Amino acid sequence: MEPEDEQSGEPAQRPVPSGLSLFEPAAEAHGSIPDASGSAAGAVEGGGESPPDREPPDREPPARRRRTRRVLLWTLSALLVLAVGGCGALWWTAEHYASSVHRIPDAFPTAPETAQPKPVPGSGLNLLLVGLDARSDTPTTGSAAKAPAWQAGAARSDTMMLLHLSEDRSSATLVSLPRDTWVPVPGHGEAKLNAAYSWGGPALMTETVQDLTGIRIDHLAVIDWNGFRALTDAVGGVDITVPRTIEGVGEARAWEAGTHHMDGATALLYVRERYGLPGGDLDRTKRQQNFLRALMLKVMDSGTLTSPSRLGGLLGTVGEVVSVDDRLSNTDLFQLAWGLRSLRADGVRFMNAPFGGFATRGEQSVVLLADHPAAQLWEAIRNDRTDQYFQEHRTGDTLGTDVD
């Protein structure tokens, strides 16, 4: 028997426990839906009345539930709008800064695909980095360029580096190619490597390096010495340690042993000098690598690579002084930079191409590569096996901490 209401004499309705969800009726949330007779389905087996000493909780008024739902929905909507807006702003920033990077048209060989090294899928990314000795105060690279990066015979490439990024971006290998390396230059016979840029610009330089190494170049980046100075100043300079005092020779600057904070002008003197160094041009390439290592560490320590907003600012700075090939889209550029966020300093190796000796060709002093060791290195880079290569060749000409 249901208890009767003392005033009306009608069976009294049992209170239904309040639900746990804001989006379901309380009774449904508990599986207790009153049937036509007024009893609750899912009640304790055998029926029975609620113990007199346990008062069921009051059910939340419908108006208050509707109000709570509206507040929650508005809050979720506002958060969604902020998230979408933030992503949109981030995309706009990345697109804006990446668009400021100057593109070089026709930077790749026009030779048929059959005459070029075949790309190896899943083998990482290969970039050719070129530093120009334009001997002019007029910028030739980056968005601030006021003259073309290449005019026949106007400039030679003073620095050539092959940068290999592993497929998972956990390691990087940077190989310096001495500018006096004696190589075949397509259409011109044998010559020093830096002559290729003077004769045919980025396309001929890329083709010459591809023929030398058998490695397909994916992208190209070019910077002149004006850009080098500006980039160094833009990051606030770098700290370089000179391990021992180096006497000045001729126009070469003397360097006192110790750590030097270098602005753009001082850093340029540091990376261009070779006459005061025991190994000449080979030691100069190590200085260039040493500078890049210091610059890389400064960028990493600042957290730039792990912050999308700071990364956009870095792209803007780089875009003012560096030119890249026009195959490198804005998305590619940002993804390339963002993909390096997990790269650590101990995952980056710097080295010279395997040295085979000095020689004379006509009246020119040239550098020869060691054919077999070089072939092993190129094969490792081509197939993204540089980690294995360095385990097997620990005596290679890698950059140490003691750099004159």
Buried (B, 14 or more C-beta within 10 A) or exposed (E): EEEEEEEEEEBEEBEBBBBEEBEEBBBEBBEBEBEEEEEBEEEEEEEEEEEEEEEEEEBEEEEEBEEEEEEEEEEEEEEEEEEEEEEEEBBEBBBBBBBBBBBBEEBBBEEEEEEBBEEBEEBBBBBBBBBBBBEBEEBBBBBBBEBEBBEEEBBBBBBBBBBBBBEEBEBBBBBBBBBBBBBEBBEEEEBBBBBBBBBBBBBBBBBBBBBBBBBBBBBBBBBBBBBBBBBBEBBEBBEBEBEEEBEEEEEBEEBEEEEBEBEBEBBBEBBBBBEBBEEBBBBBBBBBBBBBBBBBBBBBEBEBBEEBEBBBBBBBBBBBBBBBBBBBEBEBBBEBBBBBBEBEEEBBBBBBBBBBEEEEEEEEEBBBBBEEBBBBBBBBBBBBBBBEBBEEBEEBBBBEEEBB
